Amino acid sequence: MIIKYVHTVELRLRGEVVLKGKQMADSNSAKQANKTLDCIGLYCPMPVLKTREEMDKLAVGETLEVLADDPAAEEDIKAWAKRTGQKILEIEQTGEGMRFLIQKVK
């Protein structure tokens, strides 16, 4: 199965958007997740709480993709992963915020 990820891409020049479009990547070029959690529009502490809830549902070795636009999400999720022993495989800036790929270790 091929999964398509769509990200909005903006090209800015001196702070103004000069080009806006969609970028597509198939699952062969992006690391696959077993489940995706969309936390866009949620703010602290909800992205971390929802991430914990979804990780509890996964089996060891499976991965969760978390999408968040909360400015505190990166530090919060990093701290949570370190405290709980989960492994962050990837952190990526997207047009909407951040994308985290987290593997369940325990």
C-alpha positions in Angstrom: 0.0 0.0 0.0 1.3 3.5 -0.9 0.4 6.3 1.4 0.6 9.9 0.2 1.6 12.6 2.5 0.6 16.2 1.5 2.3 19.2 2.9 1.7 22.8 2.2 4.8 24.5 1.0 5.4 28.3 1.1 8.3 30.2 -0.4 8.8 33.5 1.4 10.8 36.5 0.3 11.3 39.2 2.9 8.5 37.7 4.9 5.9 37.7 2.1 4.6 34.5 0.5 5.7 34.5 -3.1 4.8 30.9 -4.0 2.4 28.5 -2.2 1.6 24.9 -3.2 1.4 21.3 -2.2 4.3 18.9 -2.0 3.6 15.2 -2.1 5.8 12.4 -0.9 4.9 8.7 -1.0 5.5 6.3 1.8 8.7 5.0 0.1 10.5 8.3 0.7 9.0 9.1 4.2 9.3 6.9 7.2 5.9 5.1 7.7 3.9 5.3 10.9 1.5 2.7 12.1 -0.9 5.5 13.2 -1.3 9.3 12.8 -2.4 11.6 15.6 -3.5 15.1 14.4 -3.0 17.6 17.2 -3.2 20.7 14.9 -5.1 23.4 16.8 -4.5 21.9 20.3 -2.3 23.6 22.9 -0.4 22.5 25.9 -0.9 20.1 27.5 -3.2 18.4 25.0 -0.6 17.3 22.4 1.4 15.4 25.0 -1.6 13.9 26.7 -3.1 12.7 23.4 0.3 11.4 22.4 0.6 9.3 25.6 -3.0 7.9 25.1 -2.2 6.8 21.5 1.2 5.4 22.4 -0.5 3.2 25.1 -2.6 1.6 22.3 0.5 0.7 20.2 2.6 -2.5 20.4 6.3 -2.3 21.2 8.1 -1.4 18.0 5.2 0.4 16.3 5.4 4.1 15.4 3.1 7.1 15.9 3.2 10.1 13.7 2.1 13.2 15.6 1.2 16.5 13.9 1.2 19.6 16.1 1.3 23.3 15.7 1.6 24.2 19.4 4.9 26.2 19.8 5.6 24.2 23.0 5.0 20.8 21.5 8.6 20.1 20.4 10.0 20.6 23.9 7.1 18.9 25.6 7.2 15.8 23.4 11.0 15.6 23.7 10.8 15.7 27.5 7.9 13.2 27.6 9.8 10.8 25.3 12.9 11.0 27.4 11.0 10.6 30.7 9.0 7.5 29.4 11.8 5.9 27.4 10.2 6.3 24.0 12.3 6.9 20.9 11.8 9.9 18.7 12.8 8.8 15.2 12.2 12.1 13.4 11.2 15.7 14.0 10.3 17.7 10.9 9.1 21.3 10.4 6.0 21.3 8.1 3.9 24.1 6.6 1.3 23.6 9.4 3.7 23.1 12.4 5.8 20.1 13.4 5.7 16.4 12.5 7.1 13.8 15.1 7.7 10.2 14.4 7.8 8.3 17.7 8.6 4.6 18.2 7.2 2.7 21.1 10.1 1.1 23.0 8.4 0.1 26.3 
